[in-house]
Amino acid sequence: MTRKKIAEFDPPDGDKGAKVYRDSEWNEYRVVFYRSTVKQEGADYHTSDRQDALDTAASFVHTK
């Protein structure tokens, strides 16, 4: 696997988090979502656009 973490979003309350990875093998960005440090299985978001991945991660973390 050729994934490299490019960003991590952790809110102050620690309830939700997201990590953004660049996968060069698939030529895509992947957002992995967490709730209370538990990875949300089947919820990964895949996109070819870096800014879309960053915006999606930030929106998830900062939305109540």
All heavy atoms as TSV, in Angstrom:
chain	resi	resn	atom	element	x	y	z
A	1	MET	N	N	0.851	-1.180	0.000
A	1	MET	CA	C	0.000	0.000	0.000
A	1	MET	C	C	0.893	1.238	0.000
A	1	MET	O	O	1.900	1.279	0.676
A	1	MET	CB	C	-0.915	-0.013	1.224
A	1	MET	CG	C	-1.909	1.114	1.200
A	1	MET	SD	S	-3.030	1.168	2.605
A	1	MET	CE	C	-3.718	-0.453	2.612
A	2	THR	N	N	0.489	2.227	-0.727
A	2	THR	CA	C	1.285	3.442	-0.843
A	2	THR	C	C	0.487	4.648	-0.359
A	2	THR	O	O	0.221	5.568	-1.106
A	2	THR	CB	C	1.721	3.647	-2.301
A	2	THR	OG1	O	0.543	3.650	-3.127
A	2	THR	CG2	C	2.639	2.549	-2.762
A	3	ARG	N	N	0.097	4.592	0.907
A	3	ARG	CA	C	-0.659	5.699	1.499
A	3	ARG	C	C	0.245	6.556	2.368
A	3	ARG	O	O	1.068	6.038	3.114
A	3	ARG	CB	C	-1.791	5.185	2.387
A	3	ARG	CG	C	-3.024	4.853	1.663
A	3	ARG	CD	C	-4.229	4.642	2.521
A	3	ARG	NE	N	-3.994	4.258	3.895
A	3	ARG	CZ	C	-4.956	3.943	4.736
A	3	ARG	NH1	N	-6.196	3.950	4.362
A	3	ARG	NH2	N	-4.676	3.617	5.967
A	4	LYS	N	N	0.046	7.861	2.279
A	4	LYS	CA	C	0.796	8.794	3.117
A	4	LYS	C	C	-0.194	9.790	3.728
A	4	LYS	O	O	-1.003	10.391	3.010
A	4	LYS	CB	C	1.823	9.537	2.268
A	4	LYS	CG	C	2.614	10.541	3.055
A	4	LYS	CD	C	3.611	11.253	2.167
A	4	LYS	CE	C	4.354	12.294	2.981
A	4	LYS	NZ	N	5.273	13.068	2.147
A	5	LYS	N	N	-0.137	9.938	5.046
A	5	LYS	CA	C	-1.037	10.878	5.718
A	5	LYS	C	C	-0.600	12.298	5.389
A	5	LYS	O	O	0.565	12.649	5.544
A	5	LYS	CB	C	-1.036	10.658	7.224
A	5	LYS	CG	C	-2.019	11.561	7.951
A	5	LYS	CD	C	-2.248	11.172	9.386
A	5	LYS	CE	C	-0.972	11.096	10.171
A	5	LYS	NZ	N	-1.194	10.934	11.601
A	6	ILE	N	N	-1.563	13.129	4.924
A	6	ILE	CA	C	-1.231	14.507	4.588
A	6	ILE	C	C	-1.905	15.514	5.522
A	6	ILE	O	O	-1.511	16.665	5.561
A	6	ILE	CB	C	-1.579	14.841	3.121
A	6	ILE	CG1	C	-3.072	14.693	2.849
A	6	ILE	CG2	C	-0.758	13.983	2.170
A	6	ILE	CD1	C	-3.504	15.282	1.535
A	7	ALA	N	N	-2.922	15.064	6.283
A	7	ALA	CA	C	-3.593	15.971	7.210
A	7	ALA	C	C	-4.347	15.165	8.263
A	7	ALA	O	O	-4.744	14.024	8.033
A	7	ALA	CB	C	-4.567	16.883	6.478
A	8	GLU	N	N	-4.528	15.811	9.417
A	8	GLU	CA	C	-5.287	15.202	10.505
A	8	GLU	C	C	-6.112	16.297	11.164
A	8	GLU	O	O	-5.591	17.363	11.477
A	8	GLU	CB	C	-4.338	14.558	11.508
A	8	GLU	CG	C	-5.025	13.744	12.558
A	8	GLU	CD	C	-4.044	12.886	13.354
A	8	GLU	OE1	O	-2.882	12.750	12.948
A	8	GLU	OE2	O	-4.479	12.373	14.398
A	9	PHE	N	N	-7.396	16.018	11.361
A	9	PHE	CA	C	-8.315	16.986	11.953
A	9	PHE	C	C	-8.845	16.430	13.261
A	9	PHE	O	O	-9.521	15.403	13.275
A	9	PHE	CB	C	-9.483	17.266	11.003
A	9	PHE	CG	C	-9.082	17.940	9.728
A	9	PHE	CD1	C	-8.559	17.212	8.670
A	9	PHE	CD2	C	-9.212	19.306	9.589
A	9	PHE	CE1	C	-8.184	17.827	7.487
A	9	PHE	CE2	C	-8.840	19.935	8.416
A	9	PHE	CZ	C	-8.321	19.195	7.363
A	10	ASP	N	N	-8.524	17.088	14.369
A	10	ASP	CA	C	-8.986	16.685	15.691
A	10	ASP	C	C	-9.624	17.880	16.379
A	10	ASP	O	O	-8.950	18.871	16.645
A	10	ASP	CB	C	-7.824	16.184	16.555
A	10	ASP	CG	C	-7.236	14.891	16.031
A	10	ASP	OD1	O	-8.021	14.000	15.674
A	10	ASP	OD2	O	-6.002	14.780	15.981
A	11	PRO	N	N	-10.919	17.793	16.678
A	11	PRO	CA	C	-11.577	18.905	17.356
A	11	PRO	C	C	-11.198	18.947	18.831
A	11	PRO	O	O	-10.752	17.939	19.394
A	11	PRO	CB	C	-13.061	18.598	17.192
A	11	PRO	CG	C	-13.109	17.114	17.155
A	11	PRO	CD	C	-11.838	16.691	16.442
A	12	PRO	N	N	-11.380	20.089	19.476
A	12	PRO	CA	C	-11.047	20.216	20.895
A	12	PRO	C	C	-11.805	19.238	21.798
A	12	PRO	O	O	-11.257	18.760	22.778
A	12	PRO	CB	C	-11.424	21.655	21.232
A	12	PRO	CG	C	-11.483	22.366	19.939
A	12	PRO	CD	C	-11.835	21.348	18.899
A	13	ASP	N	N	-13.066	18.925	21.462
A	13	ASP	CA	C	-13.851	18.037	22.328
A	13	ASP	C	C	-13.492	16.560	22.145
A	13	ASP	O	O	-13.867	15.720	22.947
A	13	ASP	CB	C	-15.352	18.247	22.119
A	13	ASP	CG	C	-15.822	17.904	20.718
A	13	ASP	OD1	O	-15.046	17.309	19.934
A	13	ASP	OD2	O	-16.974	18.228	20.394
A	14	GLY	N	N	-12.778	16.216	21.068
A	14	GLY	CA	C	-12.323	14.847	20.866
A	14	GLY	C	C	-13.383	13.869	20.412
A	14	GLY	O	O	-13.130	12.680	20.323
A	15	ASP	N	N	-14.592	14.346	20.100
A	15	ASP	CA	C	-15.676	13.447	19.714
A	15	ASP	C	C	-15.486	12.875	18.313
A	15	ASP	O	O	-15.655	11.690	18.085
A	15	ASP	CB	C	-17.017	14.167	19.795
A	15	ASP	CG	C	-18.184	13.278	19.382
A	15	ASP	OD1	O	-18.223	12.109	19.825
A	15	ASP	OD2	O	-19.033	13.745	18.614
A	16	LYS	N	N	-15.137	13.733	17.351
A	16	LYS	CA	C	-14.996	13.295	15.958
A	16	LYS	C	C	-13.619	13.678	15.443
A	16	LYS	O	O	-13.064	14.701	15.824
A	16	LYS	CB	C	-16.053	13.955	15.073
A	16	LYS	CG	C	-17.466	13.602	15.430
A	16	LYS	CD	C	-18.453	14.109	14.415
A	16	LYS	CE	C	-18.595	15.605	14.448
A	16	LYS	NZ	N	-19.624	16.113	13.538
A	17	GLY	N	N	-13.103	12.871	14.548
A	17	GLY	CA	C	-11.813	13.163	13.934
A	17	GLY	C	C	-11.776	12.630	12.520
A	17	GLY	O	O	-12.608	11.816	12.118
A	18	ALA	N	N	-10.798	13.101	11.753
A	18	ALA	CA	C	-10.634	12.629	10.383
A	18	ALA	C	C	-9.164	12.721	9.997
A	18	ALA	O	O	-8.458	13.626	10.445
A	18	ALA	CB	C	-11.488	13.449	9.431
A	19	LYS	N	N	-8.734	11.780	9.184
A	19	LYS	CA	C	-7.376	11.791	8.655
A	19	LYS	C	C	-7.466	11.715	7.140
A	19	LYS	O	O	-8.306	10.984	6.600
A	19	LYS	CB	C	-6.576	10.603	9.190
A	19	LYS	CG	C	-6.365	10.664	10.681
A	19	LYS	CD	C	-5.609	9.458	11.194
A	19	LYS	CE	C	-5.490	9.524	12.718
A	19	LYS	NZ	N	-4.821	8.350	13.269
A	20	VAL	N	N	-6.608	12.483	6.480
A	20	VAL	CA	C	-6.592	12.511	5.020
A	20	VAL	C	C	-5.296	11.873	4.542
A	20	VAL	O	O	-4.212	12.236	5.005
A	20	VAL	CB	C	-6.711	13.952	4.480
A	20	VAL	CG1	C	-6.708	13.956	2.960
A	20	VAL	CG2	C	-7.958	14.640	5.018
A	21	TYR	N	N	-5.429	10.923	3.636
A	21	TYR	CA	C	-4.285	10.207	3.084
A	21	TYR	C	C	-4.218	10.407	1.578
A	21	TYR	O	O	-5.254	10.554	0.922
A	21	TYR	CB	C	-4.409	8.699	3.348
A	21	TYR	CG	C	-4.364	8.323	4.794
A	21	TYR	CD1	C	-5.526	8.237	5.551
A	21	TYR	CD2	C	-3.154	8.038	5.422
A	21	TYR	CE1	C	-5.493	7.885	6.889
A	21	TYR	CE2	C	-3.109	7.675	6.765
A	21	TYR	CZ	C	-4.285	7.607	7.484
A	21	TYR	OH	O	-4.246	7.256	8.803
A	22	ARG	N	N	-3.011	10.367	1.052
A	22	ARG	CA	C	-2.796	10.364	-0.397
A	22	ARG	C	C	-2.388	8.945	-0.769
A	22	ARG	O	O	-1.408	8.410	-0.241
A	22	ARG	CB	C	-1.676	11.344	-0.764
A	22	ARG	CG	C	-1.210	11.236	-2.202
A	22	ARG	CD	C	-2.254	11.821	-3.140
A	22	ARG	NE	N	-1.702	11.864	-4.487
A	22	ARG	CZ	C	-2.288	11.319	-5.532
A	22	ARG	NH1	N	-3.438	10.711	-5.411
A	22	ARG	NH2	N	-1.732	11.389	-6.723
A	23	ASP	N	N	-3.144	8.325	-1.655
A	23	ASP	CA	C	-2.850	6.973	-2.115
A	23	ASP	C	C	-2.341	7.060	-3.548
A	23	ASP	O	O	-3.119	7.272	-4.485
A	23	ASP	CB	C	-4.112	6.114	-2.046
A	23	ASP	CG	C	-3.837	4.642	-2.318
A	23	ASP	OD1	O	-2.945	4.347	-3.132
A	23	ASP	OD2	O	-4.519	3.807	-1.711
A	24	SER	N	N	-1.028	6.948	-3.718
A	24	SER	CA	C	-0.435	7.105	-5.047
A	24	SER	C	C	-0.709	5.902	-5.950
A	24	SER	O	O	-0.718	6.036	-7.174
A	24	SER	CB	C	1.067	7.362	-4.944
A	24	SER	OG	O	1.703	6.290	-4.308
A	25	GLU	N	N	-0.959	4.746	-5.368
A	25	GLU	CA	C	-1.261	3.565	-6.175
A	25	GLU	C	C	-2.591	3.724	-6.912
A	25	GLU	O	O	-2.722	3.370	-8.076
A	25	GLU	CB	C	-1.298	2.320	-5.295
A	25	GLU	CG	C	-1.528	1.036	-6.062
A	25	GLU	CD	C	-1.482	-0.186	-5.160
A	25	GLU	OE1	O	-0.899	-0.115	-4.062
A	25	GLU	OE2	O	-2.032	-1.217	-5.569
A	26	TRP	N	N	-3.587	4.267	-6.225
A	26	TRP	CA	C	-4.914	4.475	-6.806
A	26	TRP	C	C	-5.099	5.901	-7.327
A	26	TRP	O	O	-6.169	6.227	-7.846
A	26	TRP	CB	C	-5.999	4.165	-5.774
A	26	TRP	CG	C	-6.120	2.705	-5.511
A	26	TRP	CD1	C	-5.468	1.976	-4.560
A	26	TRP	CD2	C	-6.918	1.777	-6.243
A	26	TRP	NE1	N	-5.815	0.662	-4.633
A	26	TRP	CE2	C	-6.720	0.503	-5.672
A	26	TRP	CE3	C	-7.789	1.897	-7.319
A	26	TRP	CZ2	C	-7.357	-0.634	-6.136
A	26	TRP	CZ3	C	-8.422	0.755	-7.787
A	26	TRP	CH2	C	-8.200	-0.480	-7.196
A	27	ASN	N	N	-4.081	6.749	-7.144
A	27	ASN	CA	C	-4.135	8.141	-7.594
A	27	ASN	C	C	-5.365	8.853	-7.029
A	27	ASN	O	O	-6.167	9.449	-7.758
A	27	ASN	CB	C	-4.117	8.222	-9.120
A	27	ASN	CG	C	-3.791	9.623	-9.599
A	27	ASN	OD1	O	-3.105	10.377	-8.914
A	27	ASN	ND2	N	-4.280	9.977	-10.770
A	28	GLU	N	N	-5.512	8.769	-5.693
A	28	GLU	CA	C	-6.664	9.376	-5.038
A	28	GLU	C	C	-6.300	9.824	-3.626
A	28	GLU	O	O	-5.249	9.491	-3.089
A	28	GLU	CB	C	-7.821	8.395	-4.959
A	28	GLU	CG	C	-7.584	7.247	-3.994
A	28	GLU	CD	C	-8.758	6.287	-3.882
A	28	GLU	OE1	O	-9.708	6.398	-4.669
A	28	GLU	OE2	O	-8.707	5.429	-2.995
A	29	TYR	N	N	-7.227	10.589	-3.056
A	29	TYR	CA	C	-7.140	10.990	-1.651
A	29	TYR	C	C	-8.232	10.242	-0.917
A	29	TYR	O	O	-9.317	10.023	-1.454
A	29	TYR	CB	C	-7.342	12.506	-1.504
A	29	TYR	CG	C	-6.234	13.283	-2.162
A	29	TYR	CD1	C	-6.327	13.673	-3.491
A	29	TYR	CD2	C	-5.084	13.609	-1.454
A	29	TYR	CE1	C	-5.304	14.366	-4.104
A	29	TYR	CE2	C	-4.055	14.304	-2.061
A	29	TYR	CZ	C	-4.167	14.674	-3.383
A	29	TYR	OH	O	-3.144	15.344	-3.989
A	30	ARG	N	N	-7.932	9.842	0.309
A	30	ARG	CA	C	-8.903	9.096	1.112
A	30	ARG	C	C	-9.061	9.783	2.457
A	30	ARG	O	O	-8.081	10.091	3.135
A	30	ARG	CB	C	-8.430	7.667	1.326
A	30	ARG	CG	C	-9.396	6.847	2.166
A	30	ARG	CD	C	-8.899	5.459	2.392
A	30	ARG	NE	N	-8.762	4.781	1.110
A	30	ARG	CZ	C	-8.365	3.529	0.977
A	30	ARG	NH1	N	-8.044	2.815	2.033
A	30	ARG	NH2	N	-8.274	2.984	-0.207
A	31	VAL	N	N	-10.311	10.007	2.843
A	31	VAL	CA	C	-10.617	10.569	4.156
A	31	VAL	C	C	-11.128	9.422	5.022
A	31	VAL	O	O	-12.065	8.713	4.636
A	31	VAL	CB	C	-11.677	11.687	4.076
A	31	VAL	CG1	C	-11.914	12.287	5.456
A	31	VAL	CG2	C	-11.261	12.763	3.079
A	32	VAL	N	N	-10.494	9.240	6.171
A	32	VAL	CA	C	-10.889	8.199	7.114
A	32	VAL	C	C	-11.508	8.898	8.327
A	32	VAL	O	O	-10.906	9.808	8.901
A	32	VAL	CB	C	-9.667	7.351	7.535
A	32	VAL	CG1	C	-10.078	6.284	8.535
A	32	VAL	CG2	C	-9.004	6.736	6.311
A	33	PHE	N	N	-12.712	8.498	8.697
A	33	PHE	CA	C	-13.467	9.155	9.765
A	33	PHE	C	C	-13.398	8.360	11.059
A	33	PHE	O	O	-13.418	7.123	11.047
A	33	PHE	CB	C	-14.929	9.309	9.339
A	33	PHE	CG	C	-15.101	10.092	8.067
A	33	PHE	CD1	C	-15.308	9.452	6.860
A	33	PHE	CD2	C	-15.034	11.474	8.084
A	33	PHE	CE1	C	-15.466	10.172	5.682
A	33	PHE	CE2	C	-15.188	12.203	6.921
A	33	PHE	CZ	C	-15.405	11.550	5.718
A	34	TYR	N	N	-13.371	9.102	12.180
A	34	TYR	CA	C	-13.303	8.501	13.516
A	34	TYR	C	C	-14.345	9.137	14.422
A	34	TYR	O	O	-14.616	10.336	14.317
A	34	TYR	CB	C	-11.928	8.727	14.138
A	34	TYR	CG	C	-10.811	8.048	13.398
A	34	TYR	CD1	C	-10.187	8.666	12.325
A	34	TYR	CD2	C	-10.391	6.775	13.771
A	34	TYR	CE1	C	-9.169	8.023	11.628
A	34	TYR	CE2	C	-9.377	6.135	13.085
A	34	TYR	CZ	C	-8.777	6.764	12.017
A	34	TYR	OH	O	-7.773	6.137	11.332
A	35	ARG	N	N	-14.908	8.340	15.307
A	35	ARG	CA	C	-15.771	8.829	16.393
A	35	ARG	C	C	-15.206	8.253	17.679
A	35	ARG	O	O	-15.080	7.028	17.810
A	35	ARG	CB	C	-17.219	8.392	16.213
A	35	ARG	CG	C	-17.936	9.149	15.125
A	35	ARG	CD	C	-19.435	9.039	15.327
A	35	ARG	NE	N	-20.140	9.781	14.308
A	35	ARG	CZ	C	-20.524	11.048	14.454
A	35	ARG	NH1	N	-20.268	11.682	15.557
A	35	ARG	NH2	N	-21.167	11.661	13.486
A	36	SER	N	N	-14.831	9.140	18.596
A	36	SER	CA	C	-14.228	8.727	19.868
A	36	SER	C	C	-13.055	7.772	19.621
A	36	SER	O	O	-12.968	6.715	20.234
A	36	SER	CB	C	-15.263	8.081	20.773
A	36	SER	OG	O	-16.305	8.981	21.031
A	37	THR	N	N	-12.206	8.101	18.710
A	37	THR	CA	C	-10.993	7.359	18.311
A	37	THR	C	C	-11.274	6.005	17.654
A	37	THR	O	O	-10.349	5.256	17.390
A	37	THR	CB	C	-10.009	7.158	19.482
A	37	THR	OG1	O	-10.555	6.241	20.416
A	37	THR	CG2	C	-9.675	8.475	20.171
A	38	VAL	N	N	-12.531	5.690	17.365
A	38	VAL	CA	C	-12.887	4.431	16.711
A	38	VAL	C	C	-13.112	4.696	15.222
A	38	VAL	O	O	-13.963	5.524	14.850
A	38	VAL	CB	C	-14.157	3.814	17.331
A	38	VAL	CG1	C	-14.553	2.545	16.591
A	38	VAL	CG2	C	-13.954	3.547	18.803
A	39	LYS	N	N	-12.360	3.988	14.381
A	39	LYS	CA	C	-12.506	4.143	12.934
A	39	LYS	C	C	-13.907	3.714	12.519
A	39	LYS	O	O	-14.400	2.666	12.934
A	39	LYS	CB	C	-11.467	3.306	12.201
A	39	LYS	CG	C	-11.532	3.442	10.691
A	39	LYS	CD	C	-10.499	2.550	10.022
A	39	LYS	CE	C	-10.485	2.704	8.527
A	39	LYS	NZ	N	-11.681	2.301	7.852
A	40	GLN	N	N	-14.543	4.530	11.692
A	40	GLN	CA	C	-15.879	4.226	11.200
A	40	GLN	C	C	-15.761	3.347	9.958
A	40	GLN	O	O	-15.453	3.829	8.865
A	40	GLN	CB	C	-16.636	5.522	10.898
A	40	GLN	CG	C	-16.809	6.418	12.121
A	40	GLN	CD	C	-17.535	5.707	13.236
A	40	GLN	OE1	O	-18.727	5.457	13.151
A	40	GLN	NE2	N	-16.814	5.359	14.290
A	41	GLU	N	N	-15.973	2.066	10.142
A	41	GLU	CA	C	-15.813	1.082	9.068
A	41	GLU	C	C	-16.797	1.368	7.926
A	41	GLU	O	O	-17.964	1.665	8.163
A	41	GLU	CB	C	-16.036	-0.330	9.599
A	41	GLU	CG	C	-15.011	-0.766	10.622
A	41	GLU	CD	C	-13.590	-0.826	10.064
A	41	GLU	OE1	O	-13.416	-1.114	8.866
A	41	GLU	OE2	O	-12.656	-0.569	10.838
A	42	GLY	N	N	-16.303	1.293	6.716
A	42	GLY	CA	C	-17.146	1.486	5.535
A	42	GLY	C	C	-17.497	2.931	5.250
A	42	GLY	O	O	-18.324	3.200	4.383
A	43	ALA	N	N	-16.894	3.869	5.970
A	43	ALA	CA	C	-17.254	5.270	5.803
A	43	ALA	C	C	-16.180	6.094	5.088
A	43	ALA	O	O	-16.341	7.294	4.934
A	43	ALA	CB	C	-17.535	5.902	7.172
A	44	ASP	N	N	-15.100	5.462	4.646
A	44	ASP	CA	C	-14.030	6.208	3.984
A	44	ASP	C	C	-14.559	6.943	2.754
A	44	ASP	O	O	-15.436	6.436	2.042
A	44	ASP	CB	C	-12.906	5.276	3.538
A	44	ASP	CG	C	-12.146	4.665	4.696
A	44	ASP	OD1	O	-12.525	4.900	5.862
A	44	ASP	OD2	O	-11.166	3.948	4.429
A	45	TYR	N	N	-14.035	8.142	2.539
A	45	TYR	CA	C	-14.420	8.958	1.391
A	45	TYR	C	C	-13.252	9.008	0.424
A	45	TYR	O	O	-12.131	9.306	0.824
A	45	TYR	CB	C	-14.790	10.367	1.879
A	45	TYR	CG	C	-15.159	11.321	0.777
A	45	TYR	CD1	C	-16.356	11.185	0.091
A	45	TYR	CD2	C	-14.308	12.370	0.428
A	45	TYR	CE1	C	-16.701	12.065	-0.921
A	45	TYR	CE2	C	-14.645	13.257	-0.575
A	45	TYR	CZ	C	-15.848	13.096	-1.247
A	45	TYR	OH	O	-16.187	13.970	-2.245
A	46	HIS	N	N	-13.490	8.724	-0.842
A	46	HIS	CA	C	-12.447	8.687	-1.866
A	46	HIS	C	C	-12.699	9.788	-2.890
A	46	HIS	O	O	-13.831	9.954	-3.346
A	46	HIS	CB	C	-12.462	7.344	-2.605
A	46	HIS	CG	C	-12.320	6.157	-1.702
A	46	HIS	ND1	N	-11.129	5.491	-1.571
A	46	HIS	CD2	C	-13.194	5.543	-0.886
A	46	HIS	CE1	C	-11.294	4.496	-0.724
A	46	HIS	NE2	N	-12.535	4.510	-0.282
A	47	THR	N	N	-11.640	10.511	-3.263
A	47	THR	CA	C	-11.754	11.569	-4.262
A	47	THR	C	C	-10.408	11.777	-4.942
A	47	THR	O	O	-9.371	11.460	-4.365
A	47	THR	CB	C	-12.255	12.886	-3.630
A	47	THR	OG1	O	-12.384	13.888	-4.652
A	47	THR	CG2	C	-11.316	13.392	-2.553
A	48	SER	N	N	-10.439	12.317	-6.124
A	48	SER	CA	C	-9.191	12.627	-6.834
A	48	SER	C	C	-8.744	14.060	-6.573
A	48	SER	O	O	-7.684	14.471	-7.021
A	48	SER	CB	C	-9.371	12.405	-8.343
A	48	SER	OG	O	-10.388	13.250	-8.841
A	49	ASP	N	N	-9.552	14.820	-5.835
A	49	ASP	CA	C	-9.286	16.236	-5.591
A	49	ASP	C	C	-8.809	16.462	-4.150
A	49	ASP	O	O	-9.540	16.174	-3.198
A	49	ASP	CB	C	-10.561	17.035	-5.860
A	49	ASP	CG	C	-10.341	18.519	-5.749
A	49	ASP	OD1	O	-9.957	19.146	-6.755
A	49	ASP	OD2	O	-10.538	19.060	-4.629
A	50	ARG	N	N	-7.599	16.996	-4.011
A	50	ARG	CA	C	-7.004	17.223	-2.682
A	50	ARG	C	C	-7.862	18.168	-1.829
A	50	ARG	O	O	-8.144	17.884	-0.665
A	50	ARG	CB	C	-5.591	17.778	-2.848
A	50	ARG	CG	C	-4.915	18.120	-1.536
A	50	ARG	CD	C	-3.568	18.801	-1.785
A	50	ARG	NE	N	-2.977	19.261	-0.559
A	50	ARG	CZ	C	-1.983	18.649	0.069
A	50	ARG	NH1	N	-1.458	17.551	-0.437
A	50	ARG	NH2	N	-1.504	19.135	1.195
A	51	GLN	N	N	-8.263	19.289	-2.399
A	51	GLN	CA	C	-9.026	20.269	-1.629
A	51	GLN	C	C	-10.377	19.714	-1.200
A	51	GLN	O	O	-10.849	19.981	-0.103
A	51	GLN	CB	C	-9.203	21.572	-2.415
A	51	GLN	CG	C	-9.708	22.719	-1.553
A	51	GLN	CD	C	-8.769	23.036	-0.400
A	51	GLN	OE1	O	-7.578	23.232	-0.599
A	51	GLN	NE2	N	-9.302	23.083	0.818
A	52	ASP	N	N	-10.998	18.914	-2.048
A	52	ASP	CA	C	-12.266	18.264	-1.705
A	52	ASP	C	C	-12.072	17.367	-0.489
A	52	ASP	O	O	-12.893	17.365	0.436
A	52	ASP	CB	C	-12.784	17.458	-2.892
A	52	ASP	CG	C	-14.096	16.756	-2.612
A	52	ASP	OD1	O	-14.935	17.308	-1.873
A	52	ASP	OD2	O	-14.288	15.648	-3.149
A	53	ALA	N	N	-10.992	16.595	-0.469
A	53	ALA	CA	C	-10.715	15.712	0.667
A	53	ALA	C	C	-10.510	16.515	1.946
A	53	ALA	O	O	-11.064	16.177	3.001
A	53	ALA	CB	C	-9.481	14.859	0.377
A	54	LEU	N	N	-9.729	17.585	1.870
A	54	LEU	CA	C	-9.477	18.420	3.054
A	54	LEU	C	C	-10.754	19.084	3.543
A	54	LEU	O	O	-11.024	19.131	4.751
A	54	LEU	CB	C	-8.408	19.463	2.735
A	54	LEU	CG	C	-7.014	18.905	2.442
A	54	LEU	CD1	C	-6.108	20.005	1.898
A	54	LEU	CD2	C	-6.410	18.251	3.669
A	55	ASP	N	N	-11.555	19.598	2.626
A	55	ASP	CA	C	-12.827	20.251	2.993
A	55	ASP	C	C	-13.801	19.258	3.625
A	55	ASP	O	O	-14.504	19.585	4.579
A	55	ASP	CB	C	-13.464	20.922	1.781
A	55	ASP	CG	C	-12.690	22.128	1.286
A	55	ASP	OD1	O	-11.814	22.638	2.014
A	55	ASP	OD2	O	-12.952	22.557	0.142
A	56	THR	N	N	-13.865	18.056	3.077
A	56	THR	CA	C	-14.766	17.031	3.613
A	56	THR	C	C	-14.367	16.652	5.032
A	56	THR	O	O	-15.221	16.542	5.913
A	56	THR	CB	C	-14.759	15.782	2.710
A	56	THR	OG1	O	-15.223	16.168	1.399
A	56	THR	CG2	C	-15.648	14.677	3.254
A	57	ALA	N	N	-13.083	16.470	5.262
A	57	ALA	CA	C	-12.601	16.119	6.597
A	57	ALA	C	C	-12.902	17.234	7.595
A	57	ALA	O	O	-13.405	16.990	8.699
A	57	ALA	CB	C	-11.099	15.843	6.562
A	58	ALA	N	N	-12.622	18.471	7.211
A	58	ALA	CA	C	-12.862	19.623	8.093
A	58	ALA	C	C	-14.352	19.782	8.391
A	58	ALA	O	O	-14.741	20.045	9.529
A	58	ALA	CB	C	-12.308	20.895	7.470
A	59	SER	N	N	-15.178	19.591	7.391
A	59	SER	CA	C	-16.619	19.719	7.578
A	59	SER	C	C	-17.146	18.666	8.551
A	59	SER	O	O	-17.955	18.979	9.431
A	59	SER	CB	C	-17.325	19.570	6.231
A	59	SER	OG	O	-18.714	19.622	6.396
A	60	PHE	N	N	-16.704	17.440	8.430
A	60	PHE	CA	C	-17.130	16.379	9.336
A	60	PHE	C	C	-16.752	16.695	10.778
A	60	PHE	O	O	-17.565	16.559	11.689
A	60	PHE	CB	C	-16.500	15.046	8.914
A	60	PHE	CG	C	-16.758	13.929	9.887
A	60	PHE	CD1	C	-17.997	13.321	9.966
A	60	PHE	CD2	C	-15.754	13.473	10.728
A	60	PHE	CE1	C	-18.234	12.288	10.856
A	60	PHE	CE2	C	-15.972	12.455	11.640
A	60	PHE	CZ	C	-17.219	11.856	11.701
A	61	VAL	N	N	-15.526	17.142	10.977
A	61	VAL	CA	C	-15.025	17.378	12.328
A	61	VAL	C	C	-15.692	18.585	12.977
A	61	VAL	O	O	-15.992	18.567	14.164
A	61	VAL	CB	C	-13.486	17.556	12.295
A	61	VAL	CG1	C	-12.973	18.036	13.636
A	61	VAL	CG2	C	-12.826	16.244	11.911
A	62	HIS	N	N	-15.963	19.618	12.199
A	62	HIS	CA	C	-16.461	20.862	12.783
A	62	HIS	C	C	-17.978	21.019	12.714
A	62	HIS	O	O	-18.494	22.069	13.094
A	62	HIS	CB	C	-15.775	22.054	12.114
A	62	HIS	CG	C	-14.291	22.041	12.353
A	62	HIS	ND1	N	-13.733	22.200	13.607
A	62	HIS	CD2	C	-13.250	21.835	11.512
A	62	HIS	CE1	C	-12.425	22.130	13.533
A	62	HIS	NE2	N	-12.104	21.895	12.272
A	63	THR	N	N	-18.699	20.006	12.245
A	63	THR	CA	C	-20.162	20.042	12.201
A	63	THR	C	C	-20.713	19.267	13.389
A	63	THR	O	O	-20.284	18.154	13.662
A	63	THR	CB	C	-20.686	19.434	10.899
A	63	THR	OG1	O	-20.137	20.153	9.795
A	63	THR	CG2	C	-22.202	19.495	10.839
A	64	LYS	N	N	-21.633	19.866	14.102
A	64	LYS	CA	C	-22.240	19.202	15.280
A	64	LYS	C	C	-23.192	18.121	14.868
A	64	LYS	O	O	-23.794	18.071	13.907
A	64	LYS	CB	C	-22.973	20.220	16.146
A	64	LYS	CG	C	-22.061	21.220	16.772
A	64	LYS	CD	C	-21.461	20.654	17.998
A	64	LYS	CE	C	-20.514	21.693	18.600
A	64	LYS	NZ	N	-19.739	21.231	19.638
